[in-house]
Amino acid sequence: MRQPFGQNFLSDKRIALRILAAAGITPTDTVIEIGPGKGILTDLLAPAAARLVAVEIDRDLAGTLNRRFVHAPQVAILNADFLQLDNTALGDCSDPVYVSNLPYNVSTAIIEKILTAGRWKSAVFMVQKEVADRITAAHGTSAYGAYSVFCQYFADIELLFKVPPSCFLPPPKVDSAVIRFTNKHAPEPDKHLFPIVRYCFQHKRKMIANSLERSTGIAKEEILRCLEIAGIPPTSRAQQLPLECFLSLTKILEICTITSDGNQTKK
């Protein structure tokens, strides 16, 4: 079969069953599956959910799935690019559960879209092991970075299990891993939070004070004052700071960089 989108199809039903169990789907849940491919997960999700929406970009695969589930009224197969869909195209999907063997080349973009959507309950995704390590990394570890902070702001995340290449057809050249996201229903993030996180990690080997001065244009003495108020040693590096430190630092930087006449300095 042709593979215009470079799919690696999950072929091990034992892994599919483990993913189903990890999703913890209830009979009242709406499930959105992204990239169902040949349907190994779809076959298990359909009878478990109140409603299943499977979004498949490949026209031929979507057609095959439509024929397979033609007599399953609770299943909707959409031939579409998930990244181009808005919420209305998915229908009435209040607090859905997402389940997917995500396409590796767009996995981070899809996760970002879902995490910021607000309306979701949980998600179980299979991704490249390296990506899973970045998403779940704790501060102080080498894999911890700006994307770790972004994901962990929106969700509680667990790395569940590794999946070897032999579980796919054709086998990918990398290991995969299954991770679970649980929505924290975090408030809308401060508009400066993630830019500041990115600034800090752009030069992650530098001390955070130097990174912020170089990226923001804020005077070094102002940055040092803000770090002191936040209780962050000026010699700290981005990888050493947990999410809570970035939240505190963002608020304090906003306060400290307001000048006496009410104008905000460059950010």
Contacts in CASP RR format, 6 or more apart in sequence:
PFRMAT RR
TARGET T0000
AUTHOR 0000-0000-0000
METHOD contacts of the structure
MODEL  1
MRQPFGQNFLSDKRIALRILAAAGITPTDTVIEIGPGKGILTDLLAPAAA
RLVAVEIDRDLAGTLNRRFVHAPQVAILNADFLQLDNTALGDCSDPVYVS
NLPYNVSTAIIEKILTAGRWKSAVFMVQKEVADRITAAHGTSAYGAYSVF
CQYFADIELLFKVPPSCFLPPPKVDSAVIRFTNKHAPEPDKHLFPIVRYC
FQHKRKMIANSLERSTGIAKEEILRCLEIAGIPPTSRAQQLPLECFLSLT
KILEICTITSDGNQTKK
2 60 0 8 1.000
4 58 0 8 1.000
5 57 0 8 1.000
5 58 0 8 1.000
5 103 0 8 1.000
6 103 0 8 1.000
7 37 0 8 1.000
7 58 0 8 1.000
7 103 0 8 1.000
8 104 0 8 1.000
8 168 0 8 1.000
8 169 0 8 1.000
8 170 0 8 1.000
8 171 0 8 1.000
8 172 0 8 1.000
9 37 0 8 1.000
9 38 0 8 1.000
9 40 0 8 1.000
9 168 0 8 1.000
9 169 0 8 1.000
10 16 0 8 1.000
10 40 0 8 1.000
10 41 0 8 1.000
10 101 0 8 1.000
10 126 0 8 1.000
10 167 0 8 1.000
10 168 0 8 1.000
11 40 0 8 1.000
11 167 0 8 1.000
11 168 0 8 1.000
11 169 0 8 1.000
12 163 0 8 1.000
12 166 0 8 1.000
12 167 0 8 1.000
12 168 0 8 1.000
13 40 0 8 1.000
15 163 0 8 1.000
15 167 0 8 1.000
15 178 0 8 1.000
16 40 0 8 1.000
16 41 0 8 1.000
16 44 0 8 1.000
17 44 0 8 1.000
18 160 0 8 1.000
18 161 0 8 1.000
18 178 0 8 1.000
19 41 0 8 1.000
19 99 0 8 1.000
19 101 0 8 1.000
19 124 0 8 1.000
19 126 0 8 1.000
19 178 0 8 1.000
20 41 0 8 1.000
20 44 0 8 1.000
20 45 0 8 1.000
20 48 0 8 1.000
20 99 0 8 1.000
22 124 0 8 1.000
22 160 0 8 1.000
22 178 0 8 1.000
22 180 0 8 1.000
23 31 0 8 1.000
23 45 0 8 1.000
23 97 0 8 1.000
23 99 0 8 1.000
23 122 0 8 1.000
23 124 0 8 1.000
23 180 0 8 1.000
24 97 0 8 1.000
24 122 0 8 1.000
25 31 0 8 1.000
25 45 0 8 1.000
25 48 0 8 1.000
25 49 0 8 1.000
25 97 0 8 1.000
25 99 0 8 1.000
27 48 0 8 1.000
27 49 0 8 1.000
27 50 0 8 1.000
28 50 0 8 1.000
29 48 0 8 1.000
29 49 0 8 1.000
29 50 0 8 1.000
29 96 0 8 1.000
29 97 0 8 1.000
29 121 0 8 1.000
30 49 0 8 1.000
30 50 0 8 1.000
30 51 0 8 1.000
30 52 0 8 1.000
30 53 0 8 1.000
30 92 0 8 1.000
30 93 0 8 1.000
30 94 0 8 1.000
30 95 0 8 1.000
30 96 0 8 1.000
30 97 0 8 1.000
31 45 0 8 1.000
31 48 0 8 1.000
31 49 0 8 1.000
31 51 0 8 1.000
31 52 0 8 1.000
31 53 0 8 1.000
31 96 0 8 1.000
31 97 0 8 1.000
31 98 0 8 1.000
31 99 0 8 1.000
32 52 0 8 1.000
32 53 0 8 1.000
32 54 0 8 1.000
32 55 0 8 1.000
32 90 0 8 1.000
32 93 0 8 1.000
32 96 0 8 1.000
32 97 0 8 1.000
32 98 0 8 1.000
32 99 0 8 1.000
33 41 0 8 1.000
33 42 0 8 1.000
33 45 0 8 1.000
33 52 0 8 1.000
33 53 0 8 1.000
33 54 0 8 1.000
33 55 0 8 1.000
33 98 0 8 1.000
33 99 0 8 1.000
33 100 0 8 1.000
34 55 0 8 1.000
34 82 0 8 1.000
34 98 0 8 1.000
34 100 0 8 1.000
34 102 0 8 1.000
34 110 0 8 1.000
35 54 0 8 1.000
35 55 0 8 1.000
35 56 0 8 1.000
35 57 0 8 1.000
35 82 0 8 1.000
35 100 0 8 1.000
35 101 0 8 1.000
35 102 0 8 1.000
35 103 0 8 1.000
36 42 0 8 1.000
36 54 0 8 1.000
36 55 0 8 1.000
36 56 0 8 1.000
36 61 0 8 1.000
36 65 0 8 1.000
36 77 0 8 1.000
37 56 0 8 1.000
37 58 0 8 1.000
37 61 0 8 1.000
37 65 0 8 1.000
38 61 0 8 1.000
38 64 0 8 1.000
39 54 0 8 1.000
39 65 0 8 1.000
39 68 0 8 1.000
41 99 0 8 1.000
41 100 0 8 1.000
41 101 0 8 1.000
42 52 0 8 1.000
42 54 0 8 1.000
42 65 0 8 1.000
42 69 0 8 1.000
42 75 0 8 1.000
45 52 0 8 1.000
45 54 0 8 1.000
45 99 0 8 1.000
46 52 0 8 1.000
46 69 0 8 1.000
46 72 0 8 1.000
46 74 0 8 1.000
46 75 0 8 1.000
49 74 0 8 1.000
49 97 0 8 1.000
50 74 0 8 1.000
51 74 0 8 1.000
51 75 0 8 1.000
51 76 0 8 1.000
51 93 0 8 1.000
52 74 0 8 1.000
52 75 0 8 1.000
52 76 0 8 1.000
53 76 0 8 1.000
53 78 0 8 1.000
53 90 0 8 1.000
53 91 0 8 1.000
53 93 0 8 1.000
53 96 0 8 1.000
54 65 0 8 1.000
54 75 0 8 1.000
54 76 0 8 1.000
54 77 0 8 1.000
54 78 0 8 1.000
55 78 0 8 1.000
55 80 0 8 1.000
55 82 0 8 1.000
55 85 0 8 1.000
55 90 0 8 1.000
56 62 0 8 1.000
56 65 0 8 1.000
56 77 0 8 1.000
56 78 0 8 1.000
56 79 0 8 1.000
56 80 0 8 1.000
57 79 0 8 1.000
57 80 0 8 1.000
57 81 0 8 1.000
57 82 0 8 1.000
58 79 0 8 1.000
59 79 0 8 1.000
62 77 0 8 1.000
62 78 0 8 1.000
62 79 0 8 1.000
63 77 0 8 1.000
63 79 0 8 1.000
65 77 0 8 1.000
66 77 0 8 1.000
69 75 0 8 1.000
69 77 0 8 1.000
78 85 0 8 1.000
78 89 0 8 1.000
78 90 0 8 1.000
80 89 0 8 1.000
82 110 0 8 1.000
82 113 0 8 1.000
83 106 0 8 1.000
83 109 0 8 1.000
83 110 0 8 1.000
83 113 0 8 1.000
87 93 0 8 1.000
87 117 0 8 1.000
87 119 0 8 1.000
90 96 0 8 1.000
93 119 0 8 1.000
94 119 0 8 1.000
95 119 0 8 1.000
95 120 0 8 1.000
95 121 0 8 1.000
96 119 0 8 1.000
96 120 0 8 1.000
96 121 0 8 1.000
97 120 0 8 1.000
97 121 0 8 1.000
97 122 0 8 1.000
97 123 0 8 1.000
97 124 0 8 1.000
98 114 0 8 1.000
98 120 0 8 1.000
98 122 0 8 1.000
98 123 0 8 1.000
98 124 0 8 1.000
98 125 0 8 1.000
99 123 0 8 1.000
99 124 0 8 1.000
99 125 0 8 1.000
100 110 0 8 1.000
100 123 0 8 1.000
100 124 0 8 1.000
100 125 0 8 1.000
100 126 0 8 1.000
101 125 0 8 1.000
101 126 0 8 1.000
102 110 0 8 1.000
102 111 0 8 1.000
102 125 0 8 1.000
102 126 0 8 1.000
102 127 0 8 1.000
103 110 0 8 1.000
104 127 0 8 1.000
104 128 0 8 1.000
104 131 0 8 1.000
104 172 0 8 1.000
104 174 0 8 1.000
107 125 0 8 1.000
107 127 0 8 1.000
107 128 0 8 1.000
107 131 0 8 1.000
108 131 0 8 1.000
108 147 0 8 1.000
111 123 0 8 1.000
111 125 0 8 1.000
111 127 0 8 1.000
111 135 0 8 1.000
111 151 0 8 1.000
111 181 0 8 1.000
112 150 0 8 1.000
114 120 0 8 1.000
114 123 0 8 1.000
114 181 0 8 1.000
115 150 0 8 1.000
115 151 0 8 1.000
115 154 0 8 1.000
115 155 0 8 1.000
115 181 0 8 1.000
116 154 0 8 1.000
118 183 0 8 1.000
118 185 0 8 1.000
120 183 0 8 1.000
121 183 0 8 1.000
122 180 0 8 1.000
122 181 0 8 1.000
122 182 0 8 1.000
122 183 0 8 1.000
123 155 0 8 1.000
123 180 0 8 1.000
123 181 0 8 1.000
124 160 0 8 1.000
124 178 0 8 1.000
124 179 0 8 1.000
124 180 0 8 1.000
124 181 0 8 1.000
125 178 0 8 1.000
125 179 0 8 1.000
125 181 0 8 1.000
126 163 0 8 1.000
126 176 0 8 1.000
126 177 0 8 1.000
126 178 0 8 1.000
127 135 0 8 1.000
127 176 0 8 1.000
127 177 0 8 1.000
127 179 0 8 1.000
128 172 0 8 1.000
128 174 0 8 1.000
128 175 0 8 1.000
128 176 0 8 1.000
128 177 0 8 1.000
129 162 0 8 1.000
129 174 0 8 1.000
129 175 0 8 1.000
129 176 0 8 1.000
129 177 0 8 1.000
130 174 0 8 1.000
132 159 0 8 1.000
132 176 0 8 1.000
132 177 0 8 1.000
132 178 0 8 1.000
132 179 0 8 1.000
133 143 0 8 1.000
133 159 0 8 1.000
133 177 0 8 1.000
134 143 0 8 1.000
134 144 0 8 1.000
134 145 0 8 1.000
134 147 0 8 1.000
134 148 0 8 1.000
135 147 0 8 1.000
135 148 0 8 1.000
135 151 0 8 1.000
135 152 0 8 1.000
135 157 0 8 1.000
135 179 0 8 1.000
136 148 0 8 1.000
136 157 0 8 1.000
136 158 0 8 1.000
136 159 0 8 1.000
136 179 0 8 1.000
137 143 0 8 1.000
137 144 0 8 1.000
137 145 0 8 1.000
137 148 0 8 1.000
138 144 0 8 1.000
139 148 0 8 1.000
139 239 0 8 1.000
139 240 0 8 1.000
139 241 0 8 1.000
139 242 0 8 1.000
139 243 0 8 1.000
140 239 0 8 1.000
140 240 0 8 1.000
141 239 0 8 1.000
142 239 0 8 1.000
144 239 0 8 1.000
145 201 0 8 1.000
145 204 0 8 1.000
145 238 0 8 1.000
145 239 0 8 1.000
146 194 0 8 1.000
146 197 0 8 1.000
146 198 0 8 1.000
146 200 0 8 1.000
146 201 0 8 1.000
146 238 0 8 1.000
149 194 0 8 1.000
149 197 0 8 1.000
149 243 0 8 1.000
149 246 0 8 1.000
150 194 0 8 1.000
150 197 0 8 1.000
151 157 0 8 1.000
151 181 0 8 1.000
152 243 0 8 1.000
153 184 0 8 1.000
153 186 0 8 1.000
153 189 0 8 1.000
153 193 0 8 1.000
153 243 0 8 1.000
154 181 0 8 1.000
154 183 0 8 1.000
154 184 0 8 1.000
154 186 0 8 1.000
155 181 0 8 1.000
155 182 0 8 1.000
155 183 0 8 1.000
155 184 0 8 1.000
156 181 0 8 1.000
156 182 0 8 1.000
156 184 0 8 1.000
157 179 0 8 1.000
157 180 0 8 1.000
157 181 0 8 1.000
157 182 0 8 1.000
158 179 0 8 1.000
158 180 0 8 1.000
159 177 0 8 1.000
159 178 0 8 1.000
159 179 0 8 1.000
160 177 0 8 1.000
160 178 0 8 1.000
160 179 0 8 1.000
160 180 0 8 1.000
161 177 0 8 1.000
161 178 0 8 1.000
162 175 0 8 1.000
162 176 0 8 1.000
162 177 0 8 1.000
163 175 0 8 1.000
163 176 0 8 1.000
163 177 0 8 1.000
163 178 0 8 1.000
164 175 0 8 1.000
164 176 0 8 1.000
165 171 0 8 1.000
165 172 0 8 1.000
165 173 0 8 1.000
165 174 0 8 1.000
165 175 0 8 1.000
165 176 0 8 1.000
167 176 0 8 1.000
168 176 0 8 1.000
190 247 0 8 1.000
190 250 0 8 1.000
190 251 0 8 1.000
190 254 0 8 1.000
192 250 0 8 1.000
192 253 0 8 1.000
192 254 0 8 1.000
192 267 0 8 1.000
193 246 0 8 1.000
193 247 0 8 1.000
193 250 0 8 1.000
195 267 0 8 1.000
196 212 0 8 1.000
196 216 0 8 1.000
196 246 0 8 1.000
196 249 0 8 1.000
196 250 0 8 1.000
196 253 0 8 1.000
197 238 0 8 1.000
197 246 0 8 1.000
199 211 0 8 1.000
199 212 0 8 1.000
199 215 0 8 1.000
199 216 0 8 1.000
200 208 0 8 1.000
200 211 0 8 1.000
200 212 0 8 1.000
200 215 0 8 1.000
200 238 0 8 1.000
200 241 0 8 1.000
200 246 0 8 1.000
201 211 0 8 1.000
201 238 0 8 1.000
201 239 0 8 1.000
202 211 0 8 1.000
202 215 0 8 1.000
203 210 0 8 1.000
203 211 0 8 1.000
203 214 0 8 1.000
203 215 0 8 1.000
204 211 0 8 1.000
204 237 0 8 1.000
204 238 0 8 1.000
204 239 0 8 1.000
205 237 0 8 1.000
206 214 0 8 1.000
206 237 0 8 1.000
207 234 0 8 1.000
207 235 0 8 1.000
207 236 0 8 1.000
207 237 0 8 1.000
208 227 0 8 1.000
208 232 0 8 1.000
208 234 0 8 1.000
208 236 0 8 1.000
208 237 0 8 1.000
208 238 0 8 1.000
208 241 0 8 1.000
209 220 0 8 1.000
209 223 0 8 1.000
209 224 0 8 1.000
209 227 0 8 1.000
209 234 0 8 1.000
209 235 0 8 1.000
211 238 0 8 1.000
212 218 0 8 1.000
212 223 0 8 1.000
212 253 0 8 1.000
213 219 0 8 1.000
213 220 0 8 1.000
213 223 0 8 1.000
216 223 0 8 1.000
216 266 0 8 1.000
216 267 0 8 1.000
217 266 0 8 1.000
217 267 0 8 1.000
218 253 0 8 1.000
218 257 0 8 1.000
218 265 0 8 1.000
218 266 0 8 1.000
218 267 0 8 1.000
219 265 0 8 1.000
222 256 0 8 1.000
222 257 0 8 1.000
222 265 0 8 1.000
223 253 0 8 1.000
224 234 0 8 1.000
225 256 0 8 1.000
226 249 0 8 1.000
226 252 0 8 1.000
226 253 0 8 1.000
226 256 0 8 1.000
226 257 0 8 1.000
227 233 0 8 1.000
227 234 0 8 1.000
227 236 0 8 1.000
227 249 0 8 1.000
228 234 0 8 1.000
229 252 0 8 1.000
229 256 0 8 1.000
230 245 0 8 1.000
230 248 0 8 1.000
230 249 0 8 1.000
230 252 0 8 1.000
231 248 0 8 1.000
232 241 0 8 1.000
232 245 0 8 1.000
232 248 0 8 1.000
232 249 0 8 1.000
241 249 0 8 1.000
253 267 0 8 1.000
257 264 0 8 1.000
257 265 0 8 1.000
257 267 0 8 1.000
258 264 0 8 1.000
258 265 0 8 1.000
259 265 0 8 1.000
END
